[in-house]
Amino acid sequence: MNREDLMTSSSLNMIASPKLRAQRNEEKQHLVLRFLREVLWSTQDILQMVMKLQSRQSAHKSLKQMERLGLIKAHSFEVLGGSIKLWGITQHGQSMAFNIDSEMPYGAYFEPGRISESLIRHQLDLQILRVKAEAHGWLSWKDGDRLGKLSKSVKRPDAIVININNKKVGVECERTFKTHKRYEQILLSYLRLIKNQTVDEVVWVSPTHDFSRRLEILIKSIKQLKIAGQIIKIEPEKHHKHIHFCSYQDWPDYE
């Protein structure tokens, strides 16, 4: 057996080592718990991405193992077009998910009865955007409900995250079109968030290129906003330079 064969044999033995397998299982459980600690529930496909696994079979096996340990539980929802199975963190899982040196446990856990179909689809899309952003080196993702107290006059972004250029980006996951009046309110809210430096820029992320382009035209067609009874004219060179639009496919490379 030559040196190359010996190295290959050694590598296979390392992979087969019970100790290394146990370490890898712990790593996968840690990744899932840290992710579900905040989002509470997700699908196998997304959690497979979180665990960095290629095989659906391996992902399912890992989730079933965590279920047996009482860390997560599964629930199937009947929705239009079929059913969807979600995996959510339990109270026990939350108790195992926080860093004991620097964090306190969250009290929230997976409660299937409090979840609607519209919430499922929006949140799952947002989760995919998060996983993709973090894979590109973006940091400190915080969902809107984790942002703490904001002014009553502003809309909470779906999330705020720091991009690779160290800019705070407000993320708006837009799955359906709203009214023109509602977009006026949202645009005003984001311009305020930019002005007070809560975010440096905003990006609307939509399912398709066509949707994204239409949304951009809708929002950029707003010519003026009403603030405290006063009319403020939109100056494109000033107000549009901090707002961006892209599709799920292009995210997070929107610039």
N, C-alpha and C positions, 0 to 999 in steps of 0.2 A: 504493500500500500504506500503510494507516494504522499508527499506533504500535502498536496491539494486534497487528496482523498481523506487524509487524517483531519484536516480542517473542516471538511464537509461533515464527516462523521461526528466531530466534536460539536459542531453547530446544531446538528439534529438532536444529539443527546441533551444539549442545553435547553432546547425548545421542549423536549419531552420531560424535563426535570419537573417533578411534582412541586418543588419549591418555586420555580419560575412560573409554573401554571397558576399556583396560588397567588403569586404576586400580581400576575396579569389579571386574574379574576378580581382581586381587590382594587386594582386600578380602574377596571371597567365599572365596578360598583361605585367607586368614588366619583367618576365622571358623571354617571347617571344621577347620583344623588345631588351633586352640586348643581347640575342643570335643573333637576326637578324641584330643588329647594326653592327656587324662585318662580318657575313657570307652572309648577304643581302637576301638570299632566302633559303627555305628548303621545306620539305614535311610535311604533316600532321602527319605521323608516327613519324618523328624525333621530331617535335614540341610537340607532345603528351608526348614524353619522357622528353623533357625540362620542360614541365608543371607538370610532375610527375602525370599524369592522367592514370587511368586504362581503362577508357571507350573511345572508338573512337567517340561515339556520343557526349560526353562531350567536347572532344578536338575540334570536328568540330563546335560545338555550340560556343565555346570560340573564334575560329578563325573567324567565321562569324560575331560575335559581334565586333571584332577588325576591320574587313573589313568595317562594317557600320560606325565605328568611323573614318575611313580614315587612320588608322595606318598601315594597310597592304593591299595587293591586291593579287588576285589569277590569275594564267594563266596556261592553259593546253598546253603541248607540245606533238606533235606527234613524237614518236620515234620508233625505231625498236622494235617490240614486243608489241606495243600498245601506250597508251598515259600516260603521267605523269603530275600531277598537282602540281605546286609549289606555295607557299605562300611567298611573298616578302615584304620587308619594303618599305614604301613610304617616300617621303621627309618629310611629316608631322610626320610620325613615327620616322624618324631619329631625328627630332627636339624634340621629347618626350622621346628619348631613352638615352640621355647622362646625366651624373651627373653634375648638374649646379655648384656644388662647386669645382669640380676638373677636369672636362673634357670639351673639345670643341666638337661641333657636327661634325659628318662625313658628307661629301657632297655626298657620294655614296648612291644609292638607287636601287631598283629592276627595271631593264630594260630588259624585256624578249627578245627583238630583238638582244641583245648582248650575248646571251647564246647558246652554242652548246651542242649537245647530249653528246659528250665525256667529256666536262666540267661538265655537270650535274652529270654524274655517278661518276666521280672522287671526286667531291666536296661533294656529298651526303655520299659517303663512308667515307670521311675524317670527316664529321660532326658526323657520328655515332661513330667513334673512339674518337672524342673529348668528346661527351656526356658520353661515357663509362669511359674514363679516369677521367673526373671530378667527376663522381659518385664514383670513387675509391679514391678520395681525391687529385688527381693531380691538380696543380695550374698553373695559368698564361699562358694558352694556347694562342699561337700567330700563326696565319696562315702565310705562307711564304711571302705573299704580305704585311704583317703588320710588317715585321722585320726591316724596315729601310734599310740603306745603308750597303751592304756587299761588300767584295772584288770582283772585276770582275773575279777573277780566281776561285771562288767557286760557286757551285750550291746552290741555296736557298733550304733549306729543305721544305717539304710541311708544316711543322709546327715545333715549338719548345715549349716544355712544361716541367714543373718541376715536377718530380715524388715524391712519398712519401718518398724517401730517399734523397730528396733535390738535385737530379742530374738533370742537364739540358739535356733533351733528344731530339735529332733531329728525327723527325718522317717522314718516307717516305712511303706513301701509294702506293703500287705497284700492279696495276691491270692487266698489260700486260707486257710481256717480251721485253727487249730492246736488242740491239746488244752488243756483247762482248766488242767492242771498247767503247761504251757509258758507260758500267759499269766500265770500267777502269777510265774514266773521273769522274764518280760519286764517285767512291771509293777514288780517289785522293782528290777530293773536300772535302769529309767528313773527311778524315785523316787530312787535313789542318784545318778544323773547330774544330776538337778535339785538335790538337796541339795548336791552338791559344785560346783555352778555350771558344770558342763560344758555343760549346756543350761538354758534358762529355762523351756521348755515342750516338749511332745511332741505330734505330730499323726500319727494313723494315717490314711492315705489309701487308699481302697478303690475298686474299679471302679464300684460302683453305690450309689445312696442306700440301697437295701434292705440290701446287704452292710454298709455303714458303720453303719447303725443296729443291726443284729444284733451286729456286733463291739463297739459301744459298750456294749450291754446285757451281753454276755459279760464284758467286762473290768471294768465297774462292778459286776458281781455278785460280784466277789471281795471277801470280807469281812475276810480276815486273811491275813497273810504270815508265813512262818517265816524268821527270821534268826538264824543261829548258835545254833539250838536254842530260840530264844525266839519266842513268838507275838506279832506286832504287829498290832493291829486297824487296819483302814482307816477313816479319818475322812473322809467324802466332802467336807465343806467345806474340809478341809485338803489332802487328797491328790488330789482330782479337779479342782481349779481350774486345774491346770497341764497337764492332758491334754485333747486335742481329737480329734475325728473328723470326716472329711468324705469326699465322693466325688471321683473324678477330675474330674467336671464342675464341682464347686464350688471346687476347689483353684485358687489359694491363699487364697480368701476363706472361711476356715473359722470365723472368729469372728463 
